[in-house]
Amino acid sequence: MNGVKNLSVMRTDDSDRHLAIIRETGMSQSEATRWALKIAANILKFAWEDGYEDRGVVPKMRVQYKVKSEE
């Protein structure tokens, strides 16, 4: 099956709202779920590898956005 596996996740109203926001980008439900998992995993991986937090601890974060340029 080329490494393709199914993931069963209990959905709540809250998780459906989060998924709907991500899907506004045009992603399918599966793509949006995989994208969210990848981002969450990368956040943890980089925080642990760069020493911002001990492995296994969710880091406190602050998000910054680059200002959209008016071209």
Secondary structure by P-SEA (a helix, b strand, c coil): cccbbbbbbbccaaaaaaaaaaacccccaaaaaaaaaaaaaaaaaaaaaaccccccccccbbbbbcccccc
